[in-house]
Amino acid sequence: MRRRIRAAALGLACLAGSGSVAAGGTDALSAPDLGFEVGLGGWQQACSLGGTPFSALEVDGRSVARCALPGAGDATLWHDWTPAQLGAPLPVAGFPGERLRASFELWLGGDVGAGSLTLRLVALENGGERELSRADLALDSAPRGAWFRYSTAVATGGLSAATSAVRLECTLNAPGEVRIDEGRLGFERPSRVAGLGGDFEEAAGWSADVGSFARWSDATIGGYRGTGCALLLGNTATLERNVALLGAEDELCAGQAVEAGAWLRVGDGASLGWSPSAQNEVHVGVHARDALGALSPVLSETRWRPTNRERGEWHYVETMPIGDGTIPPGSTELVLRFTSNIASSVRVDEVSIGQQNALDGNPERMVGLNYVGRYRSPLYSLGAGELLDSGQNWRNWHWVTPPGPDASFTGFRHDPDCSTSPACFRPNGRRDVAVGTEFGSNDVPLIGAYDSRDADVLRYHLELAEALGVDFLVYEYLGHKLAVQNELAGSEAINEETFESILDVLEDPQYSLKTAVMYEPKVHMQGWVSGEPTLFDKKDGIAEDLSYLVDHYEDARGVLRRDGKFVVFLFRDRSCNGSGTQCLDASDWEDILDWVEYDTGERLFLIADAMPVDGAPFGGMSRWDLVSREILRYRTFADAAAGTPTQPAPAASALELHCAQRHDLGRNWELGDPWRRLHVPIVWPGFDDTGVAGWGLDNLQGEDGQPLGVRVADPLGGAFYRTTVTSALDSGARWVQIATFNDWNEGTRIEPAWDPNFGASQFSSLVLDARVRRQVFGRALETQAWIAGFKGTNAQPADVPRIALRYMLQAAFDPTVTQYD
């Protein structure tokens, strides 16, 4: 579960006094004694009645701050901190834009009279103050004689460049004894309830009226993810879950607004009518219950009233607060209840509860895997067979164009077509595909030079992705208009055909994977699609591509959505034409989004590649920037052509800085508005585009002032991948993108690689020599391990070679499965 307030990420330097925050573990930071173990050192106080009403007290085995006003008056306890500067030796510096939250445990004596208690965080700026977040607790209705946690509400503002200090204060204006303890302070991040069992792969913890609920494992329909879901049967069905509020540091507590979300699907045969009706409704409501069993009025609810048009499709619903929707003080548990009066069956899946704005219809922590679908093989049985042009025949496995800096250099040529190249096979017997040989000739796909459209290959890849713990693919998509143009010119639309094949495979409920696209507007901006001379024409072409995506794939089971919106990553959202006279900006994307919504009725969730400007229509940011000269093995083209690494070799610190600059940028952009923004940092295992001669371009400038051409990242003794992952996870990301599963051309793949000692016969063993294991599955298993750590799950490393061996044996002995070489 994401921490409600991330103490680990906040670097604060104390103005006076210091101690450990009662957050525990790695979340400790240099801050005042929020647990009061050393008294009130560093704290200041004031009282309208005079004196010092707050005092340190040892009671019932805990150290607390105690206040007992004798009568009507105000008493305030506060502490100030300075935001740390960039580079300060604290965990991570606080930056302008970051929003803060605070909470305390409170205890009220039976003698506490009418009044209130206010928690506030304020920024001290230019001699004045600006409120960041606050909470006002009416003491009349608060519980007596028991500890409960109370939090400031949603932050109304963040730190700024003018912030000289941050003040946490507690003001009491009621007579009687009040105790304060276990304060927490950190970045604001919406929290969720963990362990809810909302995926229904196990039904434990849920209750229902007899006959209205069953765990469902229908191989034809299944759940929104996987096969498990709840099934509401009949027109009086109820489903309920109680969620204990235990006062743990990472859970919901009193003072916070609550919401619930779920994916719902009504049966194909339901008779619902063509207009929404209260006679066909699923009600979702959240209540709170106190220690005496009293149930609060509904805090948050929604009413889903599907029509005939929505039958047989999954829909995401989310409750809305009633009033402020906050959890009352003294609540011991939440009660989530689904009630259906629809005569047909209703499926429920992926249920979640969290702080308002915390939910988006997905697990909290997600890993995306970038996937390319651009390869062609004439061996593919459903393709067009052998083509006369070897470049088209082995599309993207073939590369003979020289590097930009030297048109006469032939060292990076790769031609797997034996009709045009006597060296179509490498010495190891595998096709000489467009993959660099910097790290050996075996660095080619384990299963051979496959065709991306092959459904057997796709099933193998998707099974591997799920075994690694991946949640969704990020498919590199070039758009429908280019596909049509290619087909009209007699060329195969491999990119679009592969995307459609992936979605077809994912219709099988055995898969939980979803798919987003990473759309490349360059196909319009750089003239790949013809007949678009003006910027308006190009924008219109982009909108047509995105509208086609929604119109043709919105009902596909495998489409990734966030808050119910179709997710689209953008590669180079500020793309320009060749002369640089026409470039996309935020206002252009606003236009494109509006046009798509007008055409389809859907508002896309766009994830930009560049840092969004204020007011830009992007919900997310995923910065694609994998190389800089400082991390390269060859820093001149002459060195690369000679195969002589440039000295001195890159240091790991160069990659650490490269990652930090990009990941911190996204992290701090997200923290500026964590309720609406999503940072998706990218991790990658390496980079080597010598297999495609740097795609024939000049690329970066070398240390000699000449074009560099090709780019080969130094492996840093095996630490490269680990370094990028550590940086991304340290940024506090909720979603992470891996670049890539199968971009062999640029050497970023984690797909298993070839070794003659794996899968050579049907008697092959899964007990692997360490060298073979590292060569074939090293990147994949490293990926599986860090994903398991990120999500808190258990890795199953034996599954990966098992899936690979099964596919290889099928290709070798099943005549319906193509065997590639």
Buried (B, 14 or more C-beta within 10 A) or exposed (E): BBBBBBBBBBBBBBBEBBBBBBBEEEBBBBBBBBBBBBBBBBBBBBBEEEEEBBEBBEEEEBBBBBBBBEEEBBBBBBBBBBBBEEEBEBBBBBBEBBBBBBBBBBBBEEEBEEBBBBBBBBBBBEEEEBBBBBBEBEBEEBBEEEBBBBBBBBBEBBBBEEBEBBBBBBBBBBBBBBBBBBBBBBBBBBBBBBEBBBBBBEBEEBEBBEEBBBBBBEEEBBBBBBBBBBBBBBEEBBBBBBBEBEBEBBBBBBBBBBBBBBBBBBBEEBEBEEEBEEEBBBBBBBBBBBEEEEEBEBBBBBBBBBBEEBBEBBBBBBBEBEEEBBBBBBBBBBBBBBBBBBBBBBBBBBBBBBBBBBBBBBBBBBBBBBBBBBBBBBBBEEBEEEBEEBBBBBBBBBBBBBBBBBEEBEBBBBBBBEEBBEEBBBEEEBBBBBBBBBBBBBBBBBBBBBBBBBEBBBBBBBBBBBBBBBBBBBBBBBBBBBBBBBEEEEBBBBBBBBBBBBBBBBEBBBBBBBBBBBBBBBBBBBBBBEEBEEBEBBBBBBBBBBBBBBBEBBEBBBBBBBBBBBBBBBBBBBBBBEEEEBEBEBEBBBBBBEBBBEBBEBBBBBBBBBBBEEEBBBBBBBBBEBBBBBBBBBBBBBBBBEEEBBEEEBEBEBBBBBBBEBBBBBBBBBBBEBBEBBBBBBBBBBBBBBBBBBBBBBBBEBEEEBBBBBBBBBBBEEBBBBBBBBBBBBBBBBBBBBBBBBBBBBBBBBBBBBBEEBBEEEEBEEEBEEEBBBBBBBBBBBBBBBBBEBBEEEBEBEBBBBBBBEBBBBBEEEEEBBBBB
